[in-house]
Amino acid sequence: MEKYEPLLSVENLQVSFQVRGRELTALRGVDLHMNAGESVAIVGESGSGKSVFTRALTGMLEDNGKITAGSIRFQGQELTALRRERGWQSIRGGGIATVFQDPMMALNPVLTIGKQLTSAIRAHQKCTAKEARERGIEMLRRVGIPNPEKRMEDYPFRYSGGMRQRVVIAIALSCQPKLLICDEPTTALDVTLQAQILALLQELQQELGFGILFITHDLGVVAKMAHRVAVLYAGQIVEQGTVEEIFYDPRHPYTWALLSSLPQLAVGGESLYAIPGTPPSLYGKLTGDAFAPRNPYRLKIDGIKEPPVFSVTPTHTAKTWLLDPRAPKTEKPEAIRELHQKLLDQIREV
C-alpha cells in the first residue's frame, strides 16, 4: 500500500539568527502537517515566530537567519535541501504563494497591474505573452475586478485597498499554487472589506482546491476560515487542534489568555483583559515552561522542567503540565466558554 504524503510536513523545525554576536532561536522545534485543500491558522502574539515560520517555508529568511535543524517537506520534496535561489524560485509562486498584509507594499507602484500579473505567470508557466495576458484577465475576473481587460492597464494607485488586495490574491493564484500563505491578509482593511476578502478566499479555495496557511492575530478570522489551529508561543507550538477543539475546549493557559483578550469579550465600562508580563527572551536556552512567568495557573514544575506534548484527542494536543494526570484539575476561564459560537454570530452580523 502506498504511503500517504501530506501537502506540507514540518518536523522539529529550528531557526536561529545571529544578532550582534549572539544567537537568537526564533523557532524551537515546530511540528506541523497540512493536507491538500485544508485551512490551518497559526496564531500568537507578535514575536512568537509566526512570520519567521512562513519565511522559512519559502526560503526568505534574512541573511543572518538559518534553519539549524528539522525538516520541511512540501509535496514530498525536502525544502531544507535547497541551497540556491534558483531552487527556491520553482517553489515560490508555482508551489507556494503568499498574500501579504499590506497590498500596496506587495505591488510595484510603477508597473501596471497587467505587467505584474503576466510577469508572475510567465515566470512559472510555459506560455506566450498573449496566453499570459488572457490568464491574467481571467484571474482578475475570478477575484471580482470589474472590466478586467481595461483594468489590466491601470497602476496600483488607482485601486482601493480592497481592490488592491484582490489583485494581490489574483497574482498569488495565477500560477495555480498548491499552498497559499495568507500573512495577516485583512488587517489593513475595514470590517466590511475583510468579510468580502475572506468570502473570496473561501470561494476560490473550494473552486481551485489549494491549501491555506493563515497567519493572523484575529481569532474571529480563525473561527470563520480555519479547519485547524496551531497556537505559537516563544517559537513553539503549545497547542493545536481543530477549530472547534481550540475554541470550545482549549487546554493550554496561553490559549486561554489569547481567547480572553478578544475585543469581542469587552464589557462596557471594564478594561479589556491583557496578558500580564512579556514574552521571554529567545537568546540562550529557556528553562521549564516558557509561559510559566506569565501563567496564573503555573505549577512548581513549570519553572523546572519543560512540559511534554500531551494528547487530548487524536487531533488535539497541548504542551502543558496541567494535562499531566498528577496535576490539579483546573477549569478554563468563564469568559471564554462557548466563544466559538459568539464569534460566528458576530461575523454573520457583518
Secondary structure as a PSIPRED ss2 file (coil, helix, strand):
# PSIPRED VFORMAT (PSIPRED V4.0)

   1 M C   1.000  0.000  0.000
   2 E C   1.000  0.000  0.000
   3 K C   1.000  0.000  0.000
   4 Y C   1.000  0.000  0.000
   5 E C   1.000  0.000  0.000
   6 P C   1.000  0.000  0.000
   7 L C   1.000  0.000  0.000
   8 L E   0.000  0.000  1.000
   9 S E   0.000  0.000  1.000
  10 V E   0.000  0.000  1.000
  11 E E   0.000  0.000  1.000
  12 N E   0.000  0.000  1.000
  13 L E   0.000  0.000  1.000
  14 Q E   0.000  0.000  1.000
  15 V E   0.000  0.000  1.000
  16 S E   0.000  0.000  1.000
  17 F E   0.000  0.000  1.000
  18 Q E   0.000  0.000  1.000
  19 V E   0.000  0.000  1.000
  20 R C   1.000  0.000  0.000
  21 G C   1.000  0.000  0.000
  22 R E   0.000  0.000  1.000
  23 E E   0.000  0.000  1.000
  24 L E   0.000  0.000  1.000
  25 T E   0.000  0.000  1.000
  26 A E   0.000  0.000  1.000
  27 L E   0.000  0.000  1.000
  28 R E   0.000  0.000  1.000
  29 G E   0.000  0.000  1.000
  30 V E   0.000  0.000  1.000
  31 D E   0.000  0.000  1.000
  32 L E   0.000  0.000  1.000
  33 H E   0.000  0.000  1.000
  34 M E   0.000  0.000  1.000
  35 N C   1.000  0.000  0.000
  36 A C   1.000  0.000  0.000
  37 G C   1.000  0.000  0.000
  38 E C   1.000  0.000  0.000
  39 S E   0.000  0.000  1.000
  40 V E   0.000  0.000  1.000
  41 A E   0.000  0.000  1.000
  42 I E   0.000  0.000  1.000
  43 V E   0.000  0.000  1.000
  44 G C   1.000  0.000  0.000
  45 E C   1.000  0.000  0.000
  46 S C   1.000  0.000  0.000
  47 G C   1.000  0.000  0.000
  48 S C   1.000  0.000  0.000
  49 G C   1.000  0.000  0.000
  50 K H   0.000  1.000  0.000
  51 S H   0.000  1.000  0.000
  52 V H   0.000  1.000  0.000
  53 F H   0.000  1.000  0.000
  54 T H   0.000  1.000  0.000
  55 R H   0.000  1.000  0.000
  56 A H   0.000  1.000  0.000
  57 L H   0.000  1.000  0.000
  58 T C   1.000  0.000  0.000
  59 G C   1.000  0.000  0.000
  60 M C   1.000  0.000  0.000
  61 L C   1.000  0.000  0.000
  62 E C   1.000  0.000  0.000
  63 D C   1.000  0.000  0.000
  64 N C   1.000  0.000  0.000
  65 G E   0.000  0.000  1.000
  66 K E   0.000  0.000  1.000
  67 I E   0.000  0.000  1.000
  68 T E   0.000  0.000  1.000
  69 A E   0.000  0.000  1.000
  70 G E   0.000  0.000  1.000
  71 S E   0.000  0.000  1.000
  72 I E   0.000  0.000  1.000
  73 R E   0.000  0.000  1.000
  74 F E   0.000  0.000  1.000
  75 Q C   1.000  0.000  0.000
  76 G C   1.000  0.000  0.000
  77 Q E   0.000  0.000  1.000
  78 E E   0.000  0.000  1.000
  79 L H   0.000  1.000  0.000
  80 T H   0.000  1.000  0.000
  81 A H   0.000  1.000  0.000
  82 L C   1.000  0.000  0.000
  83 R C   1.000  0.000  0.000
  84 R C   1.000  0.000  0.000
  85 E H   0.000  1.000  0.000
  86 R H   0.000  1.000  0.000
  87 G H   0.000  1.000  0.000
  88 W H   0.000  1.000  0.000
  89 Q H   0.000  1.000  0.000
  90 S C   1.000  0.000  0.000
  91 I C   1.000  0.000  0.000
  92 R E   0.000  0.000  1.000
  93 G C   1.000  0.000  0.000
  94 G C   1.000  0.000  0.000
  95 G C   1.000  0.000  0.000
  96 I E   0.000  0.000  1.000
  97 A E   0.000  0.000  1.000
  98 T E   0.000  0.000  1.000
  99 V E   0.000  0.000  1.000
 100 F C   1.000  0.000  0.000
 101 Q C   1.000  0.000  0.000
 102 D C   1.000  0.000  0.000
 103 P H   0.000  1.000  0.000
 104 M H   0.000  1.000  0.000
 105 M H   0.000  1.000  0.000
 106 A H   0.000  1.000  0.000
 107 L C   1.000  0.000  0.000
 108 N C   1.000  0.000  0.000
 109 P C   1.000  0.000  0.000
 110 V C   1.000  0.000  0.000
 111 L C   1.000  0.000  0.000
 112 T C   1.000  0.000  0.000
 113 I H   0.000  1.000  0.000
 114 G H   0.000  1.000  0.000
 115 K H   0.000  1.000  0.000
 116 Q H   0.000  1.000  0.000
 117 L H   0.000  1.000  0.000
 118 T H   0.000  1.000  0.000
 119 S H   0.000  1.000  0.000
 120 A H   0.000  1.000  0.000
 121 I H   0.000  1.000  0.000
 122 R H   0.000  1.000  0.000
 123 A H   0.000  1.000  0.000
 124 H H   0.000  1.000  0.000
 125 Q C   1.000  0.000  0.000
 126 K C   1.000  0.000  0.000
 127 C C   1.000  0.000  0.000
 128 T C   1.000  0.000  0.000
 129 A H   0.000  1.000  0.000
 130 K H   0.000  1.000  0.000
 131 E H   0.000  1.000  0.000
 132 A H   0.000  1.000  0.000
 133 R H   0.000  1.000  0.000
 134 E H   0.000  1.000  0.000
 135 R H   0.000  1.000  0.000
 136 G H   0.000  1.000  0.000
 137 I H   0.000  1.000  0.000
 138 E H   0.000  1.000  0.000
 139 M H   0.000  1.000  0.000
 140 L H   0.000  1.000  0.000
 141 R H   0.000  1.000  0.000
 142 R H   0.000  1.000  0.000
 143 V C   1.000  0.000  0.000
 144 G C   1.000  0.000  0.000
 145 I C   1.000  0.000  0.000
 146 P C   1.000  0.000  0.000
 147 N C   1.000  0.000  0.000
 148 P H   0.000  1.000  0.000
 149 E H   0.000  1.000  0.000
 150 K H   0.000  1.000  0.000
 151 R H   0.000  1.000  0.000
 152 M C   1.000  0.000  0.000
 153 E C   1.000  0.000  0.000
 154 D C   1.000  0.000  0.000
 155 Y C   1.000  0.000  0.000
 156 P H   0.000  1.000  0.000
 157 F H   0.000  1.000  0.000
 158 R H   0.000  1.000  0.000
 159 Y C   1.000  0.000  0.000
 160 S C   1.000  0.000  0.000
 161 G H   0.000  1.000  0.000
 162 G H   0.000  1.000  0.000
 163 M H   0.000  1.000  0.000
 164 R H   0.000  1.000  0.000
 165 Q H   0.000  1.000  0.000
 166 R H   0.000  1.000  0.000
 167 V H   0.000  1.000  0.000
 168 V H   0.000  1.000  0.000
 169 I H   0.000  1.000  0.000
 170 A H   0.000  1.000  0.000
 171 I H   0.000  1.000  0.000
 172 A H   0.000  1.000  0.000
 173 L H   0.000  1.000  0.000
 174 S C   1.000  0.000  0.000
 175 C C   1.000  0.000  0.000
 176 Q C   1.000  0.000  0.000
 177 P C   1.000  0.000  0.000
 178 K C   1.000  0.000  0.000
 179 L E   0.000  0.000  1.000
 180 L E   0.000  0.000  1.000
 181 I E   0.000  0.000  1.000
 182 C E   0.000  0.000  1.000
 183 D E   0.000  0.000  1.000
 184 E C   1.000  0.000  0.000
 185 P C   1.000  0.000  0.000
 186 T C   1.000  0.000  0.000
 187 T C   1.000  0.000  0.000
 188 A C   1.000  0.000  0.000
 189 L C   1.000  0.000  0.000
 190 D C   1.000  0.000  0.000
 191 V H   0.000  1.000  0.000
 192 T H   0.000  1.000  0.000
 193 L H   0.000  1.000  0.000
 194 Q H   0.000  1.000  0.000
 195 A H   0.000  1.000  0.000
 196 Q H   0.000  1.000  0.000
 197 I H   0.000  1.000  0.000
 198 L H   0.000  1.000  0.000
 199 A H   0.000  1.000  0.000
 200 L H   0.000  1.000  0.000
 201 L H   0.000  1.000  0.000
 202 Q H   0.000  1.000  0.000
 203 E H   0.000  1.000  0.000
 204 L H   0.000  1.000  0.000
 205 Q H   0.000  1.000  0.000
 206 Q H   0.000  1.000  0.000
 207 E H   0.000  1.000  0.000
 208 L H   0.000  1.000  0.000
 209 G C   1.000  0.000  0.000
 210 F C   1.000  0.000  0.000
 211 G E   0.000  0.000  1.000
 212 I E   0.000  0.000  1.000
 213 L E   0.000  0.000  1.000
 214 F E   0.000  0.000  1.000
 215 I E   0.000  0.000  1.000
 216 T E   0.000  0.000  1.000
 217 H C   1.000  0.000  0.000
 218 D C   1.000  0.000  0.000
 219 L H   0.000  1.000  0.000
 220 G H   0.000  1.000  0.000
 221 V H   0.000  1.000  0.000
 222 V H   0.000  1.000  0.000
 223 A H   0.000  1.000  0.000
 224 K H   0.000  1.000  0.000
 225 M H   0.000  1.000  0.000
 226 A C   1.000  0.000  0.000
 227 H C   1.000  0.000  0.000
 228 R E   0.000  0.000  1.000
 229 V E   0.000  0.000  1.000
 230 A E   0.000  0.000  1.000
 231 V E   0.000  0.000  1.000
 232 L E   0.000  0.000  1.000
 233 Y E   0.000  0.000  1.000
 234 A C   1.000  0.000  0.000
 235 G C   1.000  0.000  0.000
 236 Q E   0.000  0.000  1.000
 237 I E   0.000  0.000  1.000
 238 V E   0.000  0.000  1.000
 239 E E   0.000  0.000  1.000
 240 Q E   0.000  0.000  1.000
 241 G E   0.000  0.000  1.000
 242 T E   0.000  0.000  1.000
 243 V H   0.000  1.000  0.000
 244 E H   0.000  1.000  0.000
 245 E H   0.000  1.000  0.000
 246 I H   0.000  1.000  0.000
 247 F H   0.000  1.000  0.000
 248 Y H   0.000  1.000  0.000
 249 D C   1.000  0.000  0.000
 250 P C   1.000  0.000  0.000
 251 R C   1.000  0.000  0.000
 252 H C   1.000  0.000  0.000
 253 P H   0.000  1.000  0.000
 254 Y H   0.000  1.000  0.000
 255 T H   0.000  1.000  0.000
 256 W H   0.000  1.000  0.000
 257 A H   0.000  1.000  0.000
 258 L H   0.000  1.000  0.000
 259 L H   0.000  1.000  0.000
 260 S H   0.000  1.000  0.000
 261 S C   1.000  0.000  0.000
 262 L C   1.000  0.000  0.000
 263 P H   0.000  1.000  0.000
 264 Q H   0.000  1.000  0.000
 265 L H   0.000  1.000  0.000
 266 A C   1.000  0.000  0.000
 267 V C   1.000  0.000  0.000
 268 G C   1.000  0.000  0.000
 269 G C   1.000  0.000  0.000
 270 E C   1.000  0.000  0.000
 271 S C   1.000  0.000  0.000
 272 L C   1.000  0.000  0.000
 273 Y C   1.000  0.000  0.000
 274 A C   1.000  0.000  0.000
 275 I C   1.000  0.000  0.000
 276 P C   1.000  0.000  0.000
 277 G C   1.000  0.000  0.000
 278 T C   1.000  0.000  0.000
 279 P C   1.000  0.000  0.000
 280 P C   1.000  0.000  0.000
 281 S C   1.000  0.000  0.000
 282 L C   1.000  0.000  0.000
 283 Y E   0.000  0.000  1.000
 284 G C   1.000  0.000  0.000
 285 K C   1.000  0.000  0.000
 286 L C   1.000  0.000  0.000
 287 T C   1.000  0.000  0.000
 288 G C   1.000  0.000  0.000
 289 D C   1.000  0.000  0.000
 290 A C   1.000  0.000  0.000
 291 F C   1.000  0.000  0.000
 292 A H   0.000  1.000  0.000
 293 P H   0.000  1.000  0.000
 294 R H   0.000  1.000  0.000
 295 N C   1.000  0.000  0.000
 296 P C   1.000  0.000  0.000
 297 Y C   1.000  0.000  0.000
 298 R C   1.000  0.000  0.000
 299 L C   1.000  0.000  0.000
 300 K H   0.000  1.000  0.000
 301 I H   0.000  1.000  0.000
 302 D H   0.000  1.000  0.000
 303 G H   0.000  1.000  0.000
 304 I C   1.000  0.000  0.000
 305 K C   1.000  0.000  0.000
 306 E C   1.000  0.000  0.000
 307 P C   1.000  0.000  0.000
 308 P C   1.000  0.000  0.000
 309 V C   1.000  0.000  0.000
 310 F E   0.000  0.000  1.000
 311 S E   0.000  0.000  1.000
 312 V E   0.000  0.000  1.000
 313 T E   0.000  0.000  1.000
 314 P C   1.000  0.000  0.000
 315 T C   1.000  0.000  0.000
 316 H E   0.000  0.000  1.000
 317 T E   0.000  0.000  1.000
 318 A E   0.000  0.000  1.000
 319 K C   1.000  0.000  0.000
 320 T C   1.000  0.000  0.000
 321 W H   0.000  1.000  0.000
 322 L H   0.000  1.000  0.000
 323 L H   0.000  1.000  0.000
 324 D C   1.000  0.000  0.000
 325 P C   1.000  0.000  0.000
 326 R C   1.000  0.000  0.000
 327 A C   1.000  0.000  0.000
 328 P C   1.000  0.000  0.000
 329 K C   1.000  0.000  0.000
 330 T C   1.000  0.000  0.000
 331 E C   1.000  0.000  0.000
 332 K C   1.000  0.000  0.000
 333 P C   1.000  0.000  0.000
 334 E H   0.000  1.000  0.000
 335 A H   0.000  1.000  0.000
 336 I H   0.000  1.000  0.000
 337 R C   1.000  0.000  0.000
 338 E C   1.000  0.000  0.000
 339 L H   0.000  1.000  0.000
 340 H H   0.000  1.000  0.000
 341 Q H   0.000  1.000  0.000
 342 K H   0.000  1.000  0.000
 343 L H   0.000  1.000  0.000
 344 L H   0.000  1.000  0.000
 345 D H   0.000  1.000  0.000
 346 Q H   0.000  1.000  0.000
 347 I H   0.000  1.000  0.000
 348 R H   0.000  1.000  0.000
 349 E H   0.000  1.000  0.000
 350 V C   1.000  0.000  0.000
